[in-house]
């Protein structure tokens, strides 16, 4: 009897559960945590490509995270990156979003651990963004590329293509969720 679609789906799920389990259980020394992340990202890439086979590289990965990740903060805009981008946008039309971003960042204490859920919602930023579509930030970086799921894709690229990981900047203990360490210089 031919295999049913339900059986094929179950076989697919079991296969990727075993692969992910093998990757997660890697043990060893210095570079194993990085290699474990790389293997798990490869599993996510394979799943994303199976679900979204005809899309360019970024889209399958970010859509997988959005649709199946259960990450409540994936659409939030990272304020430190937004502030850095806006520093290169002297156009007065960006003043409303620049002021909002700076006000928000000023509420973060220097040296504080800032959770990603403290970033701003996409709509809160989008509502302050210039309406003129001709006004574009430098390097043609879109507001969407500052969302957490897109930054996760950028981190994925560092790991997979360059074997680099974001190191803990102050030697803190490892945390289970992403975070910022906010520093100010001379009250800036």
Order of alpha helices (4+ residues) and beta strands (2+ residues): alpha-alpha-alpha-alpha-alpha-beta-alpha-alpha-beta
